[in-house]
Amino acid sequence: MLTETIFKLPDNLVARAHQYAQEHHTTLTAIIRKHLDTVIAEKNDPLIEFSQGDMTKEEAIAELGLRDYSQLLVALGDADLPLPVLPDSVIAEQVAIFTQIWKET
């Protein structure tokens, strides 16, 4: 059974969402359903926890019994989950390493 629901959203948000849906060959309903499923999913799914940045890649690989990071990326893609955003400290560390390597070349 499907329930029809009314949301009050800003016009520009709805317009951008419709454009995104059209570009990605989907519907606004499918986007909202998928996002709600992701947001309210139980926190004991390692893929969801990793995707939301609540679990390290090493923890997710171990929990899922995967061989390596490449298999984790494939699993995320198969589940249609986004990559997590790295914490600012990790990004800063990577920038520092890149800068050091760049200066050495």
C-alpha positions as a printed Julia matrix, in Angstrom:
105×3 Matrix{Float64}:
  0.0     0.0     0.0
  1.28    3.46   -0.86
  0.36    6.59    1.06
  0.12    9.9    -0.72
  1.92   12.58    1.25
  2.13   16.33    0.79
  5.37   18.17    1.53
  5.85   21.91    1.69
  9.2    22.66    0.07
 10.77   25.78   -1.46
  9.99   26.17   -5.15
 13.67   26.38   -6.14
 14.44   23.13   -4.29
 11.62   21.31   -6.05
 12.71   22.68   -9.43
 16.31   21.58   -8.86
 15.13   18.17   -7.65
 12.95   17.69  -10.73
 15.89   18.66  -12.96
 18.16   16.2   -11.11
 15.56   13.45  -11.43
 15.19   14.04  -15.15
 18.97   14.04  -15.69
 19.29   10.77  -13.75
 16.27    9.08  -15.34
 14.35    8.76  -12.1
 11.49   10.45  -10.28
 11.24   12.84   -7.38
  9.29   10.17   -5.49
 12.1     7.63   -6.01
 14.7    10.13   -4.78
 12.72   10.95   -1.65
 11.97    7.27   -0.93
 15.63    6.32   -1.32
 16.81    9.16    0.9
 14.29    8.36    3.62
 15.27    4.68    3.5
 18.91    5.68    3.96
 18.24    8.18    6.74
 16.04    5.92    8.86
 17.85    2.65    8.13
 19.01    0.72   11.12
 22.56    1.51   12.13
 23.7    -2.1    12.11
 24.26   -2.27    8.35
 28.02   -1.77    7.88
 27.54   -0.39    4.36
 25.16    2.28    5.59
 27.34    3.08    8.59
 30.4     3.43    6.34
 28.48    5.51    3.8
 27.32    7.87    6.56
 30.86    8.2     7.92
 30.11    6.32   11.14
 32.52    3.45   10.43
 36.04    3.35    9.03
 36.75    1.55    5.8
 38.83   -1.01    7.73
 35.92   -1.72   10.09
 33.45   -2.01    7.21
 35.73   -4.37    5.27
 36.12   -6.59    8.33
 32.39   -6.52    9.21
 31.38   -7.41    5.67
 34.11  -10.03    5.2
 35.47   -8.3     2.13
 38.96   -8.69    0.68
 39.85   -5.02    0.3
 38.69   -1.47   -0.28
 37.88   -2.11   -3.92
 35.27   -4.69   -2.91
 33.84   -2.21   -0.4
 33.51    0.4    -3.16
 31.75   -2.13   -5.4
 29.39   -3.05   -2.55
 28.58    0.65   -2.01
 27.87    1.04   -5.72
 25.71   -2.1    -5.81
 23.7    -0.76   -2.86
 23.51    2.66   -4.56
 25.01    4.33   -1.49
 27.26    7.41   -1.67
 30.88    7.49   -0.6
 31.34    9.01    2.85
 32.79   12.46    3.26
 36.17   12.27    4.92
 36.61   14.02    8.27
 38.36   17.41    8.06
 41.38   16.02    9.91
 41.88   13.28    7.3
 41.51   15.78    4.45
 44.04   18.11    6.11
 46.47   15.23    6.52
 46.11   14.25    2.87
 46.65   17.86    1.77
 49.82   18.04    3.88
 51.15   14.83    2.34
 50.33   16.01   -1.18
 51.99   19.38   -0.52
 55.13   17.68    0.75
 55.3    15.38   -2.26
 54.65   18.3    -4.63
 57.5    20.33   -3.12
 59.89   17.38   -3.45
 59.32   17.06   -7.19
